[in-house]
Amino acid sequence: MQDAWRAYLELAMGLTEAPRKKAQDVVRRVVGSGGTTAAQLQALGEELVSTGMANRDALTKLVRFEVDRALGRVGLATAEEVAELTRRV
């Protein structure tokens, strides 16, 4: 189980490391060119924010899936199942 978590953490770090390196490379090129407009910098910033949000969403979904799967193995009821039983009682 610990190996699985280690693999997920490595994946998560990979999701953030690649965009960070890409951002650093792009910034170096942009700064080096000197002819950058405000609109270009704005577009670059928006792309970086969008990529970061997409990575965060992907990681959140991955963790949620694995937690749900682990809880299913244990046999715990979901919130929906508890709500349904409460409604019926």
Residue pairs with C-beta under 8 A, 6 or more apart in sequence:
4 66
8 62
8 63
8 66
11 59
11 62
12 59
12 62
15 55
15 58
15 59
16 52
16 55
19 48
19 51
19 52
19 55
22 51
23 48
26 44
27 44
30 36
30 40
30 41
30 44
68 78
71 78
77 85
